[in-house]
Each structure stands twice: as C-alpha cells, then as structure tokens.
Amino acid sequence: MKYNAFKRWAVAGGLLMAATACERDLLDQVNPNLATTESFWTNSNDAIKGINATYSGLQKLGTYRRWLNFAFDIRDDVGFSQSPWNELRDWTRFAVGNYDFEVNFNVYADHYRAIFRCNQVIDNVPKITGMDAALQKRVVAEARFIRALCYYNLVTLYGNVPLRTTASTDLSILPPQATEAQAWELIISDLTTAQADLPASYTGNDIGRATSGAATTLLGKAHMQNRRWAEASAEFGKIILSGSYNLAGSYTDNFRHTSENNIESIFEVQFSDVNTGDDGDNVNALESGQRSQFFGPPVLPGEPGLGFTDGEVRPWVVNEFLTEENNDGERDLRLAATVFYNRADQTQFPSTIPADNSPVPLVYGQTYPVRFGSNSNNLRRVYWRKYQTDYYRQFEDFNSPINQRVMRFADVLLLQAEALNEQGQTGAAIPLINRVRRRANMPNLQASNFNQASLRTQIMHERVTELTGEGTRWFDLKRWGLLDNQAGVDMLKTHDDDFNNFVVGRSSLLPLPQTEVDLARLQQNPNW
C-alpha cells in the first residue's frame, strides 16, 4: 500500500444555497451524484474504500505526519525544543497556557477523526450483503486495530477520554468520558477481536495493512502499560515464536524508505512523496511525512533548505551510547544512525570544540564544521538523524517518503525481556537482549552479572540505545513509574531541564482541549 494506497475518501453531502433579489426563500439543492451514508455501504469496493480512509487518518498533522512526534519524542527526557514558536516550545516543556493551542487540539481531534472513520467501518461493513465473509471480517478487524491504536495514544496522552464506539452523528448524544481503565478495556477488547480475524501477512498492494502480528504486538504493549507482565509476555511470545519476524540485517533499514515493510517491521504508517498537494481529503492530497522537516538541522544563510530544528536531542543521550564499546573497540554503531553530533575521539560528549583533525560526521554531504561554521553553540548541539533523508538527498522538505515504524521486532524482544524480568525470570530475559545487541555488534551480557534490579536498569539503557526517537520513551517513563513521584521526576531533571516545570499529579497528562471540555461537557484533567 506504499504509493497512493491510502487515497482519501469521505462520504459527503453538498448543499447549494442560492438567492435572488426577488426571492426570499433559500433553495436546498442536493447533488444526486454524491454518495450518502445510506447509499454508500453496498459492496466490497465500498468496504475497501472505507477502511483505506481509516488508514489515511494516521497520516494527519495530529497523528503520525507531524505533531505526534512532538508529543512523544520531544516531551520526554530525550528530546527538547528551542522552537521560536513559543507556544510549541512551551507545550513540550509542560507549560501549556492555551488548552486549545492548535498542536494540542490537532493531536486530540485528528485521533478522533480516525476513530470516527473506524466506527463507520465497524458499524456498516457487517451489514453489506453478498460480501465475502473472510474479507468482511478482515476489514472490520483492520478498523478495530486502528481504533485501538488511536485510543492507545489518546489514553496515554490525555487520560480520561470520551469513548466513541459508534458512527452516530446525533449531536444530542454525548459520548461517555471513560476512566483510563475503561479505555484500556476497550483497547484490549478491540485487539483481541482483531487478532483472530486479521491475516498474518499480505501481498502486493495490500502490504502495509494491519496484520494479526500487529494486533498481537499492540495487545502485548497495552498489557505492558498496565504492568500485566504475564499477559504481555504471552502475547510477545506469540510474535517471537511465529517465525514471521526477525531483526533486519542493518539497523538503518528501519528508518529508510528503501527498506520499508521489511522482516523487522510489525506495523508502519505508510508515507509517500508521490502526491504533494494539500492536506485535505481529496484523492490528490499529500501522503508524506513531515517529521524530517521539523526535526532537521537548522537552515543557515546560503545553504540548501534543511529543517526547522523545532526538536533536538539532549546531550546525555550521546553519553548513554558512549558508556560501552562494541566488539571492535569502537562506538555503538546505532549512535551515528540516531543523531547528528560533532563527533570527537572522546568517551563523553565534548564540552569543547574538537580540533580540526578530529573525526567528524557528514551532515547532508558536508562535514559538521563546514556545515555549521565556527559557531560553538551549533557545534555542541545534537540533532535527530532517524527518519532524516540525508542518506539520499541534501535537503529536507514537507514531503518525506519514509514510513513511520510504529512497531518493530527489536522493541518486542526488549519488552519481552522486561516482562520476563519483572516476573523474576532474569536468566530467560538476557538472551533476548543479547539478540538485539548482536545486531549492533555489542558484546553479550553475562547472566551471572545481573539480578532482577540490575537487569531492570540495564533494560532502561538498552531501550535508549535501540529505540531513541521512535515514540516509545514516553510510554517507558509512564510504565516505569518515573512520572508518578517526585523522586522519579528529579532523576529526569538531571537529563532534561524541562522537567523543572513538571508537576506530579498534573503534567503526566496533557490538558483536554477546552473547546472539547465545553462542548462535550468533559471534566478537565486533574490540576489543569
């Protein structure tokens, strides 16, 4: 489904209103060629169009195209923002003043747009007569998976969110504001149902659709967030033993458009730079990612366009990679794939500008000092490299073709190791970690060197070096309880000054958009 597969589709109605100087009444004229909800859901082609529209909901500004990257990768202790857009910068550092700030509103609203499309499919596709039963089940299961993914993000970011489970447009009916426990119950129910009705794989243009492995993995992750270690472990075990997934040969294969939907991929949001139109729901609307434009290194006078640098990386991340050498006595190869920084032959992030003959990385085809000149501040900054397009071009724009890897096999291996360790099975966890480390040419961990507590700390390190910048860290911080108490927040402050603004009991959740609170009569999140 890589190119033009998620064509925008919507059931719409048109109202033409006309008036003349001699007519006081308005004439309602309905275009007879437009589909309506009543006339649309009649055959399998309609069902496919409907489910494709739900996938396009994952490509919106408030989902994986742009702002969700800020919600997860910049608000944690790994990323931060020095954006000149004050509201965006403050939103990432727990200082939200305007609850209807467009980024906050878009994240919330675009997830619900996708959910509404899912609900249309779930409500209407089972009513289509004469449709192949297996295809009918699959399409509904795809919708349940996407609905679960959207609620997985929403409950993590906003807590007690409304649960919309039907496609009703009756504005007099307000959806109930659920507790977090109720939201997780719906997520787990949707994924359990989807797991049974989705295929293990697809072929041709259908590659990229949700699989049973995707539903199983997200189900395991949902259990992990609720610290149900045994239940999570059971789901991850299905993935590991399935034989359907493995680690890709190269770590960088996970972040390039030339190696998408590979053997390590469990679910990706499909992006393409074929269309470069507007952000609407028409058939020519763009389907590209924009993370690389917003996270790219800064544009300098006279240089080709790079990024806005609205998101950067805290230097402690570099030091985390430098805590141990690989089997060849060199740096962890994942460091260069994760960030751009002014590399020096030192074991810690450089506090001074290295000598001219120090090894430096290439940045969009130029060495670091050439690219950034002699500005010492620029040379000490750390920029994102994951999902940047420097490997095949020397500029960034709003049309990146790189798929967003939402779930991949390495994450499953590390989560399974964590789940086993939390159940006291420390020895069984270590081979899973070593499997991930071997791909990066890192030395094996020895079981005799670890107990449950020390392996827990090691897993935290492994998740930084393997998964930084992939939208997993915020979930980790919540699962590990580091956002629940002042001691945890104080530790995060040593990584990230933004946590000086973090208020325990408030800042682990974003404020619900005020417009939604007022219209849907919601209770605002605690202490906002």
Secondary structure, 3 states (H helix, E strand, C coil): CCCCCCCCCCCCCCCECCCCCCCCCCCCECCCCCCCHHHHCCCHHHHHHHHHHHHHHHHCHHHHHCHHHHHHHCCCCCEECCCCCHHHHHHHCCCCCCCCCHHHHHHHHHHHHHHHHHHHHHHHHHHCCCCCHHHHHHHHHHHHHHHHHHHHHHHHHHCCCECCCCCCCCCCCCCCECCHHHHHHHHHHHHHHHHHHCCCCCCHHHCCCCCHHHHHHHHHHHHHHCCCHHHHHHHHHHHHHHCCCCCCCCHHHHHCHHHCCCCCEEEEECCECCCCCCCCCCCCCCECECHHHHHCCECCCCCCCCECCCCEECCHHHHHHCCCCCCCCCCCHHHHHHEECCCCCCCCCCCCCCCCCCCCCEECCEEHHHHHCCCHHHHCCEEECCCCCCCCCCCCCCCECCCEEEEEHHHHHHHHHHHHHHCCCHHHHHHHHHHHHHHCCCCCCCHHHCCHHHHHHHHHHHHHHHHCCCCCHHHHHHHCCCCCCHHHHHHHHCCCHHHHHCCCCCCCCCCCCHHHHHHHCCCCCCCC
